[in-house]
Amino acid sequence: MTGGNIGSEMGFHVGRLLPDQINGLTEIISGWGIRYGMKTSRGFIELGGNFHSGEGSTYNTLSVSMRGDIPVESLVAEVFAGIDLVQISTPVMSESSYMGGGHVGGGIMALVGGDVWFRSDMKFNVNPGTSLYIGFGFEIRFAEGGGAR
């Protein structure tokens, strides 16, 4: 479903988080996430959660993004920006901490078949420190007012 009759979408992704300037988090860690997107007249509002753990650390985010899609031949390029609630715990911290942050990113989507899309993203996060998430996953798009075709 590539046209204007998209109502919403949901997906699952896996990837790696590359942290920088985050106290106690110095190694690349694996993660996964889920997202739900709602179509608006100006693009998509996406709600997402990313969950990372490794090397005795956890780095989890809940995010809200505004995303724009740009059709390019048979692919869809995407750009997005938004805000995050970050929960982080590392071996050098006495307890988990929560803080706000932001992100910008982009990616590409390719139709697999029917309503299923393959999606690849790069998401740059700020606060705490900086990090780059590189992820791959699948999305299912749903028609306006109903389920998948």
TORBATI-222294 format. One record per residue (C-alpha): residue number from 1; residue in three letters; x, z, y negated. Coordinates in Angstrom, 1 decimal. Each point is the difference from the previous one (the first is absolute). Layout:
ATOM | nr | rest | x | z | y
ATOM | NUM | ALA | X | Z | Y
...
***
This chain:
ATOM | nr | rest | x | z | y
ATOM | 1 | MET | 0.0 | 0.0 | 0.0
ATOM | 2 | THR | 1.9 | -1.2 | -3.0
ATOM | 3 | GLY | -2.7 | -0.7 | -2.6
ATOM | 4 | GLY | -2.0 | 2.1 | -2.4
ATOM | 5 | ASN | -2.4 | 1.4 | 2.7
ATOM | 6 | ILE | 2.5 | 2.8 | 0.9
ATOM | 7 | GLY | -1.6 | 3.4 | -0.4
ATOM | 8 | SER | 2.6 | 2.4 | 1.4
ATOM | 9 | GLU | 3.0 | 0.2 | 2.4
ATOM | 10 | MET | 1.8 | 2.6 | 2.1
ATOM | 11 | GLY | 3.3 | 0.0 | 1.7
ATOM | 12 | PHE | 2.9 | 1.7 | 1.7
ATOM | 13 | HIS | 3.7 | -0.4 | -0.6
ATOM | 14 | VAL | 3.4 | 1.2 | 1.2
ATOM | 15 | GLY | 3.3 | -0.1 | -1.8
ATOM | 16 | ARG | 3.1 | 1.8 | -1.4
ATOM | 17 | LEU | 0.5 | 2.1 | -3.1
ATOM | 18 | LEU | 3.3 | -0.3 | -1.8
ATOM | 19 | PRO | 0.4 | 3.1 | -2.2
ATOM | 20 | ASP | 2.3 | 0.6 | -3.0
ATOM | 21 | GLN | 0.5 | 3.1 | -2.2
ATOM | 22 | ILE | -2.4 | 2.1 | 2.1
ATOM | 23 | ASN | 1.4 | 3.4 | 0.6
ATOM | 24 | GLY | 0.8 | 0.4 | 3.8
ATOM | 25 | LEU | -1.3 | -3.4 | 1.0
ATOM | 26 | THR | 3.0 | -2.3 | 0.4
ATOM | 27 | GLU | -0.8 | -2.1 | 3.1
ATOM | 28 | ILE | -2.4 | -2.9 | 0.5
ATOM | 29 | ILE | -3.1 | 1.3 | 1.8
ATOM | 30 | SER | -2.8 | -1.7 | 1.9
ATOM | 31 | GLY | -3.6 | 0.1 | -0.9
ATOM | 32 | TRP | -3.4 | -1.3 | 0.4
ATOM | 33 | GLY | -3.1 | -0.2 | -2.2
ATOM | 34 | ILE | -3.6 | -1.0 | -0.5
ATOM | 35 | ARG | -1.8 | -1.7 | -2.9
ATOM | 36 | TYR | -3.5 | -0.9 | -1.1
ATOM | 37 | GLY | -0.6 | -2.6 | -2.7
ATOM | 38 | MET | -3.2 | -0.6 | -2.0
ATOM | 39 | LYS | -0.5 | -3.3 | -1.8
ATOM | 40 | THR | -0.8 | 0.2 | -3.7
ATOM | 41 | SER | -0.4 | -2.8 | -2.6
ATOM | 42 | ARG | 3.7 | 0.5 | -1.0
ATOM | 43 | GLY | 1.6 | 0.3 | 3.5
ATOM | 44 | PHE | 0.1 | 2.8 | 2.5
ATOM | 45 | ILE | 0.1 | 3.8 | -0.3
ATOM | 46 | GLU | 2.0 | 1.3 | 2.9
ATOM | 47 | LEU | 0.0 | 3.5 | 1.4
ATOM | 48 | GLY | 2.9 | 0.8 | 2.4
ATOM | 49 | GLY | 1.9 | 2.5 | 1.8
ATOM | 50 | ASN | 3.7 | -0.3 | 1.2
ATOM | 51 | PHE | 1.5 | 2.5 | 2.4
ATOM | 52 | HIS | 3.8 | 0.2 | 0.6
ATOM | 53 | SER | 2.1 | 2.4 | 2.0
ATOM | 54 | GLY | 3.5 | 0.1 | 1.3
ATOM | 55 | GLU | 3.3 | 1.9 | -0.3
ATOM | 56 | GLY | -2.0 | 3.3 | -0.4
ATOM | 57 | SER | -1.8 | -1.3 | -3.0
ATOM | 58 | THR | -3.5 | -1.2 | -0.8
ATOM | 59 | TYR | -1.1 | -2.2 | -2.9
ATOM | 60 | ASN | -3.7 | -0.7 | -0.3
ATOM | 61 | THR | -2.0 | -1.8 | -2.7
ATOM | 62 | LEU | -3.7 | -0.5 | -0.9
ATOM | 63 | SER | -0.3 | -2.9 | -2.4
ATOM | 64 | VAL | -2.5 | -1.9 | -2.2
ATOM | 65 | SER | 1.1 | -3.5 | -1.0
ATOM | 66 | MET | -1.4 | -3.0 | -1.8
ATOM | 67 | ARG | 1.0 | -3.3 | 1.8
ATOM | 68 | GLY | -0.2 | -3.6 | -1.0
ATOM | 69 | ASP | 0.1 | -2.9 | 2.5
ATOM | 70 | ILE | 1.5 | -3.3 | -0.8
ATOM | 71 | PRO | -0.7 | -2.9 | 2.5
ATOM | 72 | VAL | 3.1 | -2.0 | 0.8
ATOM | 73 | GLU | -0.7 | -2.9 | 2.5
ATOM | 74 | SER | -1.3 | 1.7 | 3.2
ATOM | 75 | LEU | 1.5 | 3.4 | -1.0
ATOM | 76 | VAL | -1.2 | 2.7 | -2.5
ATOM | 77 | ALA | 2.7 | 1.6 | -2.2
ATOM | 78 | GLU | -0.9 | 3.5 | -1.3
ATOM | 79 | VAL | 1.1 | 2.2 | -2.8
ATOM | 80 | PHE | -1.1 | 3.6 | -0.5
ATOM | 81 | ALA | 0.7 | 3.2 | -2.0
ATOM | 82 | GLY | -1.4 | 3.5 | 0.2
ATOM | 83 | ILE | 0.3 | 3.8 | 0.1
ATOM | 84 | ASP | 1.1 | 2.3 | 2.9
ATOM | 85 | LEU | -0.4 | 3.6 | 1.2
ATOM | 86 | VAL | 3.2 | 0.7 | 1.9
ATOM | 87 | GLN | 0.6 | 2.8 | 2.5
ATOM | 88 | ILE | 3.7 | 0.5 | 0.9
ATOM | 89 | SER | 1.8 | 2.4 | 2.3
ATOM | 90 | THR | 3.7 | -0.1 | 0.7
ATOM | 91 | PRO | 2.5 | 2.3 | 1.8
ATOM | 92 | VAL | 1.4 | 1.2 | -3.4
ATOM | 93 | MET | -3.5 | 0.9 | -1.3
ATOM | 94 | SER | -1.5 | 3.5 | 0.7
ATOM | 95 | GLU | -3.5 | -1.5 | 0.1
ATOM | 96 | SER | -1.9 | -3.2 | -0.5
ATOM | 97 | SER | -0.5 | -1.2 | -3.5
ATOM | 98 | TYR | -2.7 | -2.2 | -1.6
ATOM | 99 | MET | 0.5 | -2.2 | -3.0
ATOM | 100 | GLY | -1.4 | -3.1 | -1.7
ATOM | 101 | GLY | 1.7 | -3.3 | -0.1
ATOM | 102 | GLY | -0.6 | -3.7 | -0.4
ATOM | 103 | HIS | 0.8 | -3.3 | 1.7
ATOM | 104 | VAL | 0.2 | -3.8 | -0.5
ATOM | 105 | GLY | 0.2 | -2.6 | 2.7
ATOM | 106 | GLY | -0.6 | -3.3 | 1.5
ATOM | 107 | GLY | -0.4 | -1.8 | 3.2
ATOM | 108 | ILE | -1.5 | -2.9 | 1.9
ATOM | 109 | MET | -2.9 | -0.4 | 2.4
ATOM | 110 | ALA | -0.5 | -2.7 | 2.6
ATOM | 111 | LEU | -3.2 | -0.7 | 1.9
ATOM | 112 | VAL | 0.3 | 0.7 | 3.7
ATOM | 113 | GLY | -3.5 | -1.1 | 1.0
ATOM | 114 | GLY | -3.6 | 0.8 | -0.8
ATOM | 115 | ASP | 0.1 | 3.0 | -2.4
ATOM | 116 | VAL | 3.4 | 1.3 | 1.1
ATOM | 117 | TRP | 3.0 | -0.3 | -2.3
ATOM | 118 | PHE | 3.7 | 0.9 | 0.4
ATOM | 119 | ARG | 1.3 | 1.8 | -3.1
ATOM | 120 | SER | 3.5 | 0.8 | -1.1
ATOM | 121 | ASP | 0.7 | 2.2 | -3.0
ATOM | 122 | MET | 2.8 | 1.4 | -2.1
ATOM | 123 | LYS | -1.0 | 3.1 | -2.0
ATOM | 124 | PHE | 2.3 | 1.6 | -2.6
ATOM | 125 | ASN | -0.8 | 3.7 | -0.6
ATOM | 126 | VAL | 1.1 | 2.2 | -2.9
ATOM | 127 | ASN | -0.1 | 3.9 | 0.0
ATOM | 128 | PRO | 1.4 | 1.8 | 1.8
ATOM | 129 | GLY | 3.1 | -2.1 | -0.4
ATOM | 130 | THR | -0.5 | -3.6 | 1.0
ATOM | 131 | SER | -0.8 | -1.6 | 3.3
ATOM | 132 | LEU | -0.8 | -3.4 | 1.5
ATOM | 133 | TYR | -2.4 | -0.5 | 2.8
ATOM | 134 | ILE | 0.1 | -3.2 | 2.0
ATOM | 135 | GLY | -3.0 | -0.3 | 2.4
ATOM | 136 | PHE | -1.8 | -2.5 | 2.2
ATOM | 137 | GLY | -3.5 | 0.3 | 1.5
ATOM | 138 | PHE | -3.4 | -1.5 | 0.5
ATOM | 139 | GLU | -3.1 | -0.1 | -2.1
ATOM | 140 | ILE | -3.6 | -0.8 | 0.8
ATOM | 141 | ARG | -2.1 | -1.4 | -2.9
ATOM | 142 | PHE | -3.8 | 0.6 | -0.1
ATOM | 143 | ALA | -2.6 | -2.2 | -1.7
ATOM | 144 | GLU | -2.0 | 1.4 | -3.0
ATOM | 145 | GLY | -2.9 | 2.0 | 1.2
ATOM | 146 | GLY | 0.9 | 0.0 | 3.7
ATOM | 147 | GLY | 2.6 | 0.1 | 2.7
ATOM | 148 | ALA | 2.7 | -2.4 | 1.1
ATOM | 149 | ARG | -1.2 | -3.5 | 0.9
***
